Amino acid sequence: MAVRSARHYQANRAKVLERCRQRDKTAAGKAAMIRHATKWQNKNRPKIRAQDKLKYHVRVGHIKRQPCERCGNPKTHGHHEDYDKPLEVVWLCARCHKARHAELKAAGVTP
């Protein structure tokens, strides 16, 4: 079913996005978005705390954003290997960050 849905989405992307925009403007659509966001936040509380703590320390200058540790790209994200250690991050560009998550998924590890 997922492959079929993906094909349908690609073939009808503009229509699907417009339908989603219209749905999101309704009261029911807004309520659904809030329910989904709340559920995700409750499920990912340690992740959010780690990200917020890192953002704060970068913003105030306690931690300096570094270039990607794999390719040297200066535009990076802080990747947490362990959310219990929010200030210990691996600096990765978007491409390398995505690849790192794919590696973790293939190994059956979820950060």
C-alpha positions as a Markdown table, in Angstrom:
| # | Residue | x | y | z |
|---|---|---|---|---|
| 1 | Met | 0.0 | 0.0 | 0.0 |
| 2 | Ala | 2.8 | 2.4 | 0.8 |
| 3 | Val | 4.4 | 2.1 | -2.7 |
| 4 | Arg | 1.0 | 2.8 | -4.2 |
| 5 | Ser | 0.5 | 5.8 | -2.0 |
| 6 | Ala | 4.0 | 7.1 | -2.9 |
| 7 | Arg | 3.3 | 6.7 | -6.6 |
| 8 | His | -0.1 | 8.4 | -6.3 |
| 9 | Tyr | 1.6 | 11.3 | -4.4 |
| 10 | Gln | 4.3 | 11.8 | -7.0 |
| 11 | Ala | 1.8 | 11.6 | -9.9 |
| 12 | Asn | -0.7 | 14.1 | -8.2 |
| 13 | Arg | 1.6 | 16.1 | -6.0 |
| 14 | Ala | 0.1 | 19.5 | -6.7 |
| 15 | Lys | -3.4 | 18.3 | -6.1 |
| 16 | Val | -2.5 | 16.5 | -2.9 |
| 17 | Leu | -0.6 | 19.5 | -1.5 |
| 18 | Glu | -3.6 | 21.8 | -2.4 |
| 19 | Arg | -6.0 | 19.4 | -0.7 |
| 20 | Cys | -3.8 | 19.4 | 2.4 |
| 21 | Arg | -3.5 | 23.2 | 2.5 |
| 22 | Gln | -7.3 | 23.4 | 2.3 |
| 23 | Arg | -7.8 | 20.8 | 5.0 |
| 24 | Asp | -5.3 | 22.6 | 7.3 |
| 25 | Lys | -7.3 | 25.8 | 7.1 |
| 26 | Thr | -10.4 | 24.1 | 8.6 |
| 27 | Ala | -11.1 | 23.8 | 12.3 |
| 28 | Ala | -10.8 | 20.0 | 12.1 |
| 29 | Gly | -7.6 | 20.2 | 10.2 |
| 30 | Lys | -6.0 | 22.6 | 12.7 |
| 31 | Ala | -7.2 | 20.4 | 15.6 |
| 32 | Ala | -5.6 | 17.3 | 13.9 |
| 33 | Met | -2.3 | 19.2 | 13.4 |
| 34 | Ile | -2.3 | 20.2 | 17.1 |
| 35 | Arg | -3.0 | 16.6 | 18.2 |
| 36 | His | -0.3 | 15.2 | 15.9 |
| 37 | Ala | 2.3 | 17.8 | 17.1 |
| 38 | Thr | 1.4 | 17.2 | 20.8 |
| 39 | Lys | 1.7 | 13.4 | 20.4 |
| 40 | Trp | 5.1 | 13.8 | 18.6 |
| 41 | Gln | 6.4 | 16.2 | 21.3 |
| 42 | Asn | 5.3 | 13.9 | 24.1 |
| 43 | Lys | 6.9 | 10.9 | 22.5 |
| 44 | Asn | 10.2 | 12.8 | 21.7 |
| 45 | Arg | 10.6 | 14.8 | 24.9 |
| 46 | Pro | 14.4 | 13.8 | 25.5 |
| 47 | Lys | 15.2 | 14.7 | 21.8 |
| 48 | Ile | 13.5 | 18.1 | 22.1 |
| 49 | Arg | 15.3 | 18.9 | 25.4 |
| 50 | Ala | 18.7 | 18.0 | 23.9 |
| 51 | Gln | 18.0 | 20.1 | 20.8 |
| 52 | Asp | 16.9 | 23.1 | 22.8 |
| 53 | Lys | 19.8 | 22.9 | 25.1 |
| 54 | Leu | 22.3 | 22.7 | 22.2 |
| 55 | Lys | 20.5 | 25.6 | 20.4 |
| 56 | Tyr | 20.8 | 27.7 | 23.6 |
| 57 | His | 24.5 | 27.1 | 24.0 |
| 58 | Val | 25.2 | 27.8 | 20.3 |
| 59 | Arg | 23.2 | 31.0 | 20.5 |
| 60 | Val | 25.0 | 32.4 | 23.6 |
| 61 | Gly | 28.4 | 31.4 | 22.2 |
| 62 | His | 29.3 | 28.6 | 24.7 |
| 63 | Ile | 29.5 | 26.1 | 21.8 |
| 64 | Lys | 30.8 | 27.1 | 18.3 |
| 65 | Arg | 29.2 | 25.4 | 15.3 |
| 66 | Gln | 31.9 | 23.4 | 13.4 |
| 67 | Pro | 32.2 | 22.3 | 9.8 |
| 68 | Cys | 30.9 | 18.9 | 8.8 |
| 69 | Glu | 33.2 | 16.2 | 10.3 |
| 70 | Arg | 32.8 | 14.1 | 7.2 |
| 71 | Cys | 33.0 | 16.4 | 4.2 |
| 72 | Gly | 34.0 | 19.9 | 5.6 |
| 73 | Asn | 30.8 | 21.7 | 4.6 |
| 74 | Pro | 30.4 | 24.8 | 6.8 |
| 75 | Lys | 26.6 | 24.6 | 7.0 |
| 76 | Thr | 26.0 | 21.9 | 9.7 |
| 77 | His | 23.5 | 20.3 | 12.1 |
| 78 | Gly | 24.4 | 19.0 | 15.5 |
| 79 | His | 23.8 | 15.2 | 15.5 |
| 80 | His | 23.2 | 13.7 | 18.9 |
| 81 | Glu | 24.4 | 10.1 | 19.3 |
| 82 | Asp | 23.0 | 10.1 | 22.8 |
| 83 | Tyr | 20.2 | 12.5 | 23.9 |
| 84 | Asp | 21.3 | 12.1 | 27.5 |
| 85 | Lys | 24.4 | 14.1 | 26.6 |
| 86 | Pro | 22.9 | 17.1 | 24.8 |
| 87 | Leu | 26.2 | 19.0 | 24.4 |
| 88 | Glu | 28.1 | 16.1 | 22.9 |
| 89 | Val | 27.3 | 16.3 | 19.2 |
| 90 | Val | 28.8 | 15.4 | 15.9 |
| 91 | Trp | 28.6 | 18.3 | 13.4 |
| 92 | Leu | 27.3 | 17.1 | 10.1 |
| 93 | Cys | 25.9 | 18.8 | 7.0 |
| 94 | Ala | 22.4 | 17.9 | 5.9 |
| 95 | Arg | 23.6 | 15.2 | 3.4 |
| 96 | Cys | 25.9 | 13.5 | 5.9 |
| 97 | His | 23.4 | 13.8 | 8.7 |
| 98 | Lys | 20.8 | 12.0 | 6.5 |
| 99 | Ala | 23.4 | 9.4 | 5.7 |
| 100 | Arg | 24.2 | 8.9 | 9.4 |
| 101 | His | 20.6 | 8.3 | 10.2 |
| 102 | Ala | 20.4 | 5.8 | 7.4 |
| 103 | Glu | 23.4 | 4.0 | 8.8 |
| 104 | Leu | 21.8 | 3.9 | 12.3 |
| 105 | Lys | 18.6 | 2.6 | 10.8 |
| 106 | Ala | 20.4 | -0.1 | 8.9 |
| 107 | Ala | 22.2 | -1.1 | 12.1 |
| 108 | Gly | 18.9 | -1.2 | 14.0 |
| 109 | Val | 19.9 | 1.6 | 16.3 |
| 110 | Thr | 17.7 | 4.6 | 17.0 |
| 111 | Pro | 19.2 | 7.7 | 18.6 |
